[in-house]
Amino acid sequence: MIDDEKKAPCRVCLSIRIFLFSVCGLIIVALIDRSLVSGIAKLSPFAIAVSLVSILGFFAILKALVEFKQSKSKSTK
């Protein structure tokens, strides 16, 4: 039983948590200052999509580089 409690959450659970934290963060920002959210509303859907894909792509490349570096360090040992 102790080993089961130390397991990391699955990828789906982690994705859901990140999504919910993002939505909650956006709601908090909207309640604090509506001018920040209205600035995003002025952008076109295409600009928002390109920005989001660029940010996610950057993090995917960063994660791949970190994993590559970790696998290199394990193979040299």
Order of alpha helices (4+ residues) and beta strands (2+ residues): alpha-alpha-alpha-alpha
